[in-house]
């Protein structure tokens, strides 16, 4: 079974909690703090495996979860960190954050390993909070939560040349004639329901990968027929080969068929029409094909190179393969939809002024104030506010970050409610 798109929840492990503990020694009335740190939560990595060619293993999995770190112990014993999780995916897999639509990973090479979700760090034990002023701190951190999000995992075939065209025009026959691929071939629509890859070798020693993809129909970009299932695989192809049934056995107009397919490619993504395209007029062995070929050339003009062939008789193939090899050699890879330079852009983070502060303040109601921000929310999650010292630590941290001063400058009044995630308190100066 070929599966090329799944949605799955990615959950990295949370860090273990820090420990509050004190030395207990004979003849020592009150020992110093000895609480250890929590262990790190497990991270999730994806690894490209050339032995896989489908996402079937993910079909019935709703989430991928890494283990949590262990809590810290006494005598400054640190909790054990969780093992990282390594998940195998096919080469050609693209991982996208479902909410932001940002591409997280793009696997192009076997063995490529990419961090998908980072585990949370372990919380610090109270031994780390000892100071000259507070030598017996009764505060420790909770472990930080691991990264969690919903991901779309897609397999986009790594092919150099993609065959496009209506069903039953001869795409499967063509790839079968020029490579070792053996797709099912029959004269009814959608014989090819799964993509097929074939290695094509040219007589001069060059080679390239050709993809036989499910046939397009009008309305494919809206999901009609095999529409989107087909179109996502065309994004990686450097060169497109538009296969036309020039015999017109069923009375179809080859010119109109050509226009419809191009409109579908344009509607899906304008960039698809930017890449090189050649036209293959197949079934030249049928009576009347010569006249239809002249009609087709007259209507299409000289914008595209046209190669008349017979996949059945394996005639006219050599000039076509030389042309495709030349185009593959001279055409760079095209980026995927929403893909930018991953090394330079996707993982380069520039903080805004709010992010540099670590918080932002909004006022949804007359007497209600809401504090948000990745930094302050992380500090809150890692603070055990059930203890007096934990609550004191949180309020002191907020004061040091400038939150209290900013609330005052914004006009907060005594008795107003301040919210931070699920934590609420009344403000009094």
C-alpha positions as CSV (number, residue, x, y, z in Angstrom):
1,X,0.0,0.0,0.0
2,X,1.4,3.4,-1.0
3,X,0.8,6.1,1.6
4,X,2.3,9.6,0.8
5,X,0.6,11.9,3.3
6,X,-0.2,11.6,7.0
7,X,-0.9,14.0,9.9
8,X,0.6,13.2,13.2
9,X,1.1,14.7,16.7
10,X,4.8,15.2,17.6
11,X,5.5,15.3,21.4
12,X,9.0,15.6,22.7
13,X,9.7,14.5,26.3
14,X,9.4,16.9,29.3
15,X,12.4,17.4,31.6
16,X,12.3,15.9,35.1
17,X,11.5,18.1,38.1
18,X,14.3,19.4,40.3
19,X,14.4,18.1,43.9
20,X,14.1,20.0,47.2
21,X,16.3,18.2,49.7
22,X,18.8,18.9,52.5
23,X,21.8,17.1,53.9
24,X,21.0,14.9,56.8
25,X,24.2,14.2,58.8
26,X,24.8,13.1,62.3
27,X,25.6,15.9,64.7
28,X,24.6,18.5,62.0
29,X,21.5,20.3,63.0
30,X,20.6,21.8,59.6
31,X,22.5,20.6,56.5
32,X,22.7,22.5,53.3
33,X,20.6,22.1,50.2
34,X,21.2,18.8,48.3
35,X,18.4,18.6,45.8
36,X,19.5,17.3,42.4
37,X,18.5,18.4,38.9
38,X,15.9,16.7,36.8
39,X,16.9,14.8,33.6
40,X,16.5,16.1,30.1
41,X,13.4,15.0,28.1
42,X,13.9,12.9,25.0
43,X,14.1,14.7,21.6
44,X,12.6,13.4,18.4
45,X,14.8,13.0,15.3
46,X,13.8,11.8,11.8
47,X,16.3,9.8,9.7
48,X,16.0,9.4,6.0
49,X,16.1,5.7,5.1
50,X,16.6,4.6,1.4
51,X,15.0,1.3,2.2
52,X,11.6,2.9,2.7
53,X,9.3,4.1,-0.2
54,X,6.0,4.8,1.6
55,X,4.6,6.4,4.8
56,X,2.5,3.3,5.5
57,X,4.2,2.8,8.9
58,X,2.7,6.2,10.0
59,X,-0.8,5.5,8.7
60,X,-2.3,4.2,11.9
61,X,-0.1,6.2,14.3
62,X,-1.8,9.3,15.9
63,X,1.2,10.6,17.8
64,X,5.0,10.1,18.2
65,X,6.0,10.6,21.9
66,X,9.5,10.7,23.4
67,X,10.1,9.8,27.0
68,X,10.3,12.2,29.9
69,X,13.4,12.8,32.1
70,X,13.5,11.5,35.6
71,X,13.1,13.7,38.6
72,X,16.2,14.8,40.6
73,X,17.1,13.0,43.8
74,X,18.7,13.8,47.1
75,X,22.5,14.2,47.7
76,X,22.6,16.3,44.5
77,X,21.8,13.2,42.4
78,X,20.6,14.2,38.9
79,X,17.7,12.4,37.3
80,X,18.3,10.2,34.3
81,X,17.8,11.9,30.9
82,X,15.4,10.2,28.5
83,X,16.7,8.5,25.4
84,X,16.2,10.4,22.2
85,X,13.8,8.9,19.7
86,X,14.9,8.3,16.1
87,X,12.2,7.7,13.5
88,X,12.9,6.4,10.0
89,X,11.2,8.1,7.0
90,X,11.7,7.7,3.2
91,X,14.1,9.8,1.3
92,X,11.9,12.6,-0.2
93,X,9.9,13.2,3.0
94,X,8.9,16.7,3.9
95,X,7.8,17.6,7.4
96,X,5.6,20.7,7.8
97,X,4.2,22.4,10.9
98,X,0.4,22.1,10.3
99,X,-0.4,25.3,12.2
100,X,2.3,27.6,10.7
101,X,2.7,25.8,7.4
102,X,6.5,26.1,7.8
103,X,8.7,23.4,6.4
104,X,10.6,21.9,9.3
105,X,12.6,19.3,7.4
106,X,13.3,18.3,3.9
107,X,15.0,14.9,3.5
108,X,16.9,14.6,0.2
109,X,19.8,12.2,1.1
110,X,19.9,8.8,2.7
111,X,21.1,9.0,6.3
112,X,20.1,12.6,6.7
113,X,19.1,13.2,10.4
114,X,17.1,16.2,11.5
115,X,15.9,17.3,14.9
116,X,12.1,17.6,14.7
117,X,11.1,18.3,18.3
118,X,13.5,19.2,21.2
119,X,13.1,17.7,24.6
120,X,12.6,19.9,27.6
121,X,15.5,20.6,29.9
122,X,15.4,19.2,33.5
123,X,14.5,21.5,36.3
124,X,17.2,22.7,38.7
125,X,17.2,21.3,42.2
126,X,17.4,23.5,45.3
127,X,21.2,23.1,45.5
128,X,21.4,25.4,42.5
129,X,19.5,28.2,44.2
130,X,21.7,28.5,47.2
131,X,23.2,32.0,47.7
132,X,25.1,33.8,50.4
133,X,21.8,35.4,51.4
134,X,19.6,32.3,51.2
135,X,21.7,29.3,52.2
136,X,18.7,26.9,52.6
137,X,16.5,27.6,49.6
138,X,13.2,25.7,49.5
139,X,12.6,26.2,45.8
140,X,13.3,24.0,42.8
141,X,12.3,24.1,39.2
142,X,9.8,21.9,37.4
143,X,11.1,20.3,34.2
144,X,10.5,22.3,31.0
145,X,7.9,20.8,28.6
146,X,9.1,19.3,25.4
147,X,8.2,20.8,22.0
148,X,4.8,19.7,20.8
149,X,2.9,20.3,17.6
150,X,0.9,18.7,14.8
151,X,2.9,17.8,11.8
152,X,2.0,17.0,8.2
153,X,4.4,14.4,6.8
154,X,4.5,14.2,3.0
155,X,6.4,12.0,0.6
156,X,7.3,14.0,-2.5
157,X,9.1,11.7,-5.0
158,X,12.7,12.5,-5.8
159,X,12.5,12.4,-9.5
160,X,14.3,14.4,-12.2
161,X,11.7,14.0,-14.8
162,X,7.9,13.8,-14.3
163,X,5.4,12.5,-16.8
164,X,2.2,14.5,-17.0
165,X,-0.9,13.9,-19.0
166,X,-4.4,12.5,-19.1
167,X,-5.1,8.9,-18.0
168,X,-4.3,6.3,-20.6
169,X,-2.2,8.4,-22.9
170,X,0.8,6.1,-22.6
171,X,2.9,7.4,-19.6
172,X,3.2,3.9,-18.1
173,X,4.1,2.4,-21.4
174,X,6.8,5.1,-21.9
175,X,8.5,4.6,-18.5
176,X,8.3,0.8,-19.1
177,X,10.0,1.2,-22.4
178,X,12.9,3.4,-21.2
179,X,13.6,2.0,-17.7
180,X,13.2,-1.2,-15.6
181,X,10.0,0.1,-14.0
182,X,7.1,-2.3,-14.5
183,X,3.9,-0.4,-13.9
184,X,0.5,-1.9,-14.6
185,X,-0.6,-1.0,-18.1
186,X,-4.2,-1.1,-19.4
187,X,-6.5,1.0,-21.5
188,X,-8.7,2.4,-18.7
189,X,-8.5,5.5,-16.6
190,X,-6.3,5.6,-13.5
191,X,-4.5,2.3,-14.1
192,X,-1.6,4.0,-12.4
193,X,-2.9,4.9,-8.9
194,X,0.5,4.9,-7.3
195,X,3.6,6.7,-8.6
196,X,6.3,4.6,-10.2
197,X,10.0,5.5,-10.4
198,X,12.4,4.3,-13.1
199,X,16.1,4.8,-13.6
200,X,16.7,5.9,-17.3
201,X,20.1,5.3,-18.8
202,X,21.1,7.2,-21.9
203,X,23.5,5.7,-24.4
204,X,26.2,8.2,-23.6
205,X,26.4,7.0,-20.0
206,X,24.2,9.6,-18.3
207,X,21.2,8.7,-16.2
208,X,18.2,10.3,-14.5
209,X,15.1,9.3,-12.5
210,X,11.7,9.4,-14.3
211,X,8.4,9.3,-12.4
212,X,5.2,7.9,-13.9
213,X,2.5,9.6,-12.0
214,X,-1.3,9.1,-11.8
215,X,-3.1,10.8,-14.6
216,X,-4.5,14.2,-14.4
217,X,-8.1,15.2,-15.2
218,X,-9.8,18.6,-15.4
219,X,-10.4,19.9,-11.9
220,X,-7.4,18.0,-10.4
221,X,-6.1,21.1,-8.5
222,X,-9.4,21.1,-6.6
223,X,-8.9,17.4,-5.6
224,X,-11.0,15.9,-8.4
225,X,-10.0,12.3,-9.4
226,X,-6.5,11.6,-8.1
227,X,-5.8,15.4,-8.3
228,X,-3.8,16.5,-5.3
229,X,-2.4,13.0,-4.7
230,X,-0.7,13.4,-8.1
231,X,0.2,17.0,-8.0
232,X,2.3,17.0,-4.8
233,X,4.7,14.6,-6.5
234,X,5.4,16.9,-9.4
235,X,6.9,19.7,-7.3
236,X,10.3,18.1,-7.1
237,X,10.7,17.3,-10.8
238,X,13.2,19.4,-12.7
239,X,11.7,18.7,-16.1
240,X,8.1,17.9,-17.1
241,X,7.2,15.6,-20.0
242,X,3.7,16.3,-21.3
243,X,2.5,13.0,-22.9
244,X,-0.2,13.4,-25.5
245,X,-2.3,10.6,-27.1
246,X,-1.9,11.8,-30.7
247,X,-4.0,8.9,-32.1
248,X,-7.2,10.5,-30.6
249,X,-8.7,7.0,-30.4
250,X,-11.6,8.2,-28.3
251,X,-12.3,11.3,-30.3
252,X,-10.4,13.7,-27.9
253,X,-8.8,16.8,-29.2
254,X,-5.0,16.6,-28.3
255,X,-4.7,20.4,-28.4
256,X,-7.5,20.8,-25.9
257,X,-6.1,18.1,-23.7
258,X,-2.7,19.9,-23.7
259,X,-4.4,23.2,-22.6
260,X,-6.4,21.5,-19.8
261,X,-3.4,19.9,-18.3
262,X,-1.4,23.1,-18.4
263,X,-4.3,25.0,-16.8
264,X,-4.3,22.4,-13.9
265,X,-0.6,22.8,-13.4
266,X,-0.9,26.6,-13.3
267,X,-3.9,26.5,-10.9
268,X,-2.0,24.2,-8.5
269,X,1.2,26.3,-8.5
270,X,2.4,28.9,-11.0
271,X,6.0,27.8,-10.6
272,X,5.2,24.4,-12.2
273,X,5.1,26.1,-15.6
274,X,8.4,27.8,-15.0
275,X,10.4,24.5,-15.3
276,X,11.3,23.1,-18.7
277,X,8.7,21.1,-20.5
278,X,8.8,18.9,-23.6
279,X,5.9,17.4,-25.4
280,X,5.7,13.7,-26.3
281,X,3.2,12.8,-29.0
282,X,2.6,9.1,-28.3
283,X,1.0,6.3,-30.3
284,X,2.5,7.4,-33.7
285,X,2.0,3.8,-34.8
286,X,-1.7,4.3,-35.1
287,X,-3.3,5.2,-38.5
288,X,-4.0,8.9,-38.9
289,X,-1.5,10.0,-36.3
290,X,0.7,11.8,-38.8
291,X,-2.2,14.2,-39.8
292,X,-3.0,14.8,-36.1
293,X,0.6,15.5,-35.4
294,X,0.8,18.2,-38.0
295,X,-2.5,19.7,-36.7
296,X,-1.0,19.7,-33.2
297,X,2.3,21.3,-34.2
298,X,0.4,24.1,-36.0
299,X,-1.8,24.9,-33.0
300,X,0.9,24.7,-30.3
301,X,3.6,26.6,-32.3
302,X,7.3,26.5,-31.5
303,X,7.3,27.2,-27.8
304,X,7.9,23.6,-26.9
305,X,10.0,20.8,-28.4
306,X,7.8,18.0,-29.7
307,X,8.9,14.4,-29.9
308,X,6.7,12.0,-31.9
309,X,7.2,8.4,-30.5
310,X,5.6,5.0,-30.2
311,X,6.1,3.6,-26.7
312,X,4.6,0.4,-27.9
313,X,7.1,-0.1,-30.7
314,X,9.9,1.7,-28.8
315,X,10.5,4.1,-31.7
316,X,11.6,7.7,-31.5
317,X,12.9,7.3,-27.9
318,X,16.6,8.0,-28.3
319,X,16.3,11.8,-29.3
320,X,13.8,12.3,-26.5
321,X,16.2,10.7,-23.8
322,X,19.1,12.8,-25.0
323,X,17.0,16.0,-24.7
324,X,15.8,15.1,-21.2
325,X,19.3,14.3,-20.0
326,X,20.5,17.7,-21.3
327,X,17.7,19.5,-19.5
328,X,18.3,17.6,-16.3
329,X,22.0,18.5,-16.4
330,X,21.3,22.3,-16.9
331,X,18.2,22.8,-14.7
332,X,18.6,23.5,-11.0
333,X,16.3,22.1,-8.4
334,X,13.1,24.0,-7.8
335,X,12.1,24.8,-4.2
336,X,9.0,23.2,-2.8
337,X,5.9,25.3,-2.0
338,X,6.6,27.3,1.2
339,X,10.2,26.2,1.1
340,X,13.0,28.7,1.5
341,X,16.7,28.2,2.2
342,X,16.4,26.0,5.2
343,X,19.9,26.6,6.5
344,X,19.7,30.3,6.3
345,X,16.1,31.2,6.8
346,X,13.9,28.6,8.4
347,X,16.2,28.2,11.4
348,X,17.3,31.8,11.7
349,X,15.3,33.4,14.4
350,X,15.3,37.2,14.8
351,X,13.6,38.3,18.1
352,X,11.2,41.2,18.1
353,X,11.3,43.7,20.9
354,X,8.6,41.8,22.7
355,X,10.6,38.6,22.3
356,X,13.7,40.3,23.6
357,X,11.8,41.3,26.7
358,X,10.4,37.8,27.0
359,X,6.8,39.0,27.4
360,X,4.0,41.1,26.1
361,X,1.1,42.7,28.0
362,X,-2.5,43.1,26.7
363,X,-5.6,44.5,28.3
364,X,-8.7,42.5,27.1
365,X,-10.9,44.1,29.8
366,X,-11.1,47.3,31.9
367,X,-9.7,45.6,35.0
368,X,-8.0,42.6,33.4
369,X,-4.4,42.3,32.2
370,X,-2.9,39.4,30.3
371,X,0.8,38.5,30.3
372,X,2.1,36.4,27.4
373,X,5.5,35.5,26.0
374,X,7.6,32.4,25.4
375,X,10.2,33.2,28.1
376,X,7.8,34.2,31.0
377,X,5.5,31.3,30.2
378,X,8.4,28.9,30.3
379,X,9.6,30.3,33.6
380,X,6.0,29.9,35.0
381,X,5.7,26.3,33.8
382,X,9.0,25.4,35.5
383,X,8.2,27.1,38.8
384,X,6.4,25.2,41.6
385,X,4.1,28.0,42.8
386,X,2.4,25.6,45.4
387,X,5.2,26.6,47.8
388,X,5.7,30.1,49.3
389,X,9.3,30.2,48.1
390,X,8.3,29.1,44.6
391,X,5.7,31.8,44.4
392,X,8.2,34.3,45.7
393,X,10.7,33.2,43.0
394,X,8.2,33.7,40.3
395,X,7.2,37.2,41.5
396,X,10.8,38.2,41.9
397,X,11.6,37.0,38.4
398,X,8.7,39.0,37.0
399,X,9.9,42.0,38.8
400,X,13.5,41.6,37.4
401,X,12.1,41.2,33.9
402,X,10.4,44.6,34.2
403,X,6.8,43.3,34.1
404,X,5.8,45.0,37.3
405,X,7.1,48.4,36.2
406,X,5.5,48.1,32.8
407,X,2.1,47.2,34.4
408,X,2.4,50.3,36.5
409,X,3.3,52.5,33.5
410,X,0.3,51.1,31.6
411,X,-2.0,52.2,34.4
412,X,-2.9,49.1,36.3
413,X,-5.0,49.8,39.5
414,X,-5.1,48.0,42.8
415,X,-7.6,45.1,42.6
416,X,-7.1,44.6,38.9
417,X,-6.7,40.9,37.7
418,X,-3.5,39.8,36.2
419,X,-3.4,36.5,34.2
420,X,-0.5,34.4,33.1
421,X,-1.7,31.1,31.5
422,X,-3.8,29.4,34.2
423,X,-2.3,31.6,37.0
424,X,-4.4,34.6,38.2
425,X,-3.8,37.1,40.9
426,X,-5.1,40.5,42.1
427,X,-2.6,43.3,41.8
428,X,-1.8,45.5,44.8
429,X,1.1,48.0,44.8
